[in-house]
């Protein structure tokens, strides 16, 4: 919930306090995500979604909201629900430096390299 009043003009972003502080146990993280209703009805989203809160953080959770609507401002009042928090267990990976990586089906293919072929993109 928002702890402050503010107006987000079209294209504007702002860091908004929630008043929420948590103590997650080791092995867990919280992820702050947009509310679908705000996104659909008003174009309000979170800039760095999902925002990640790790188990060691003890400060106030704040949300960087962005108004993607090109024409309408959006007003926020104290108590407004502005985001959602998902708490999940997380696995810690232990990385080992190597000189070469094993082969994979995808290899070094980057953005757009899976799920469709060049023929799909040109309508064949």
Number of C-alpha atoms within 10 A of each C-alpha: 19 20 17 14 12 14 14 19 18 17 15 15 18 17 12 19 17 20 14 13 12 15 13 17 11 11 12 16 21 20 15 21 20 21 16 14 11 16 16 10 9 15 19 25 23 23 17 14 14 15 18 16 21 18 15 13 13 13 12 12 17 20 24 17 21 22 25 20 18 11 10 14 16 18 11 17 14 13 13 14 14 23 21 14 16 12 13 12 11 12 9 7 6 5 6 5 6 7 4 6 8 6 8 7 6 9 10 9 9 8 6 9 12 9 6 9 11 10 8 9 8 7 6 7
